[in-house]
Amino acid sequence: MAAAHPACALRCWRTPALLAPYGEVEGISQKVLTQTLRTLERDGLVIRTLYPQVPPRVEYQLTPLGRDLLMQVAALWRWIVEHLDDFDARKAVKLTATANA
């Protein structure tokens, strides 16, 4: 498996709060996050590197396959964001039609 680009690393330290590059991962327990990352590793989307230090440090990097998937999801996300006003307008029309019926 090819090495992932270092800029794609997600660094996590085993402390009371699991830390990510931009702060805490909110709304997800460490157990569920670990299970999800292990599944992504099994599926070939991330590479997990454990550093034997105190406290233990784990680094996750996207594989080329993971980066390719990210590009596809990012494109879909951009499309959704660009069309949010369209969705909101259609909902408003439907709500107005329902209220007038």
N, C-alpha and C positions, 0 to 999 in steps of 0.2 A: 504494500500500500504506500502511495506517495505521501511524503510529509506535507502537512498543511502549512500555509503561510503564517508566520508568527503574528501578524496583525489580526488574524482571525481567532486568537486565543481568548478563552473565557477562563479567568483564573479564579479559583475558589479555595478558600481556606476553611478548615474545619474549626470553626469557633462557634460560640452560641448563636451567632447570626451568620448565615452563609452570605459571603460577600461576592459580588460580581464587579466587573470593571466600573460600572457607573453607580454603585451603591447596592443596597440590599435587594434581593429578589423578594418582592412582596406578593402575598396571596398564595404562596405555595410552601408546603412544608419541606424540610430538608430531605425527608424520606421520599416524598413524591418526586422532587427534583432529581435526586440520585437515581431513582428507578427510571425516570424519563431519559436522563443522560446515558444510563447503561443501555437502554433500548436503542437510542440513537447510535451508540457505539456498536452494538450488535448488528445494526442495519447498515453500518458502513458510512454513516453521515458525520460522525465525529471520531477523533482520536483522543484517548484518555491517557494522560501521563501522570503518574504518582511520584512525587518527590519525597524521599525518606528523610524528613526533617521534623522538628517539633515546633509548632504543631504540624501535622501532615498537610501537605499542599497538593492539590490536584489541579491539573490544567487540562482543559478541553479545547481542541482545535477542530475547525471544520475540515473535512476531507475535500478533495476536488468534487466528489459527488454531492457533499453537503453544500458546498459553495454554489454548485449548479442549481440545486434545489432552492437555495436562498434567492438566487437571481429570479427564478420563476415566481416564487411567492412574493418577492418585492414588486415585481411587475404587476401582479394581481392586486396587491395592496395599493399601489399608486393608482390603478384604474378605479378601485373602489373609492378612494379619497377624492379623485377628480369628479366622480359622479354622485357624491353624497347629496349635493343640492338637487339633482334630478330625482333621487329617491325621496327626499323630503317633500319636493313639490308634488310628486304623485300621491304621497300619503295625504298631503293637505287637500288635494282635489277629492280624493276618496272620502276623507272625513267630512268635507263640506257637503258632498253629494249624499252621504249617509245622514247627516244632520238635517238636510232639507227634505228628505224623503218622508 
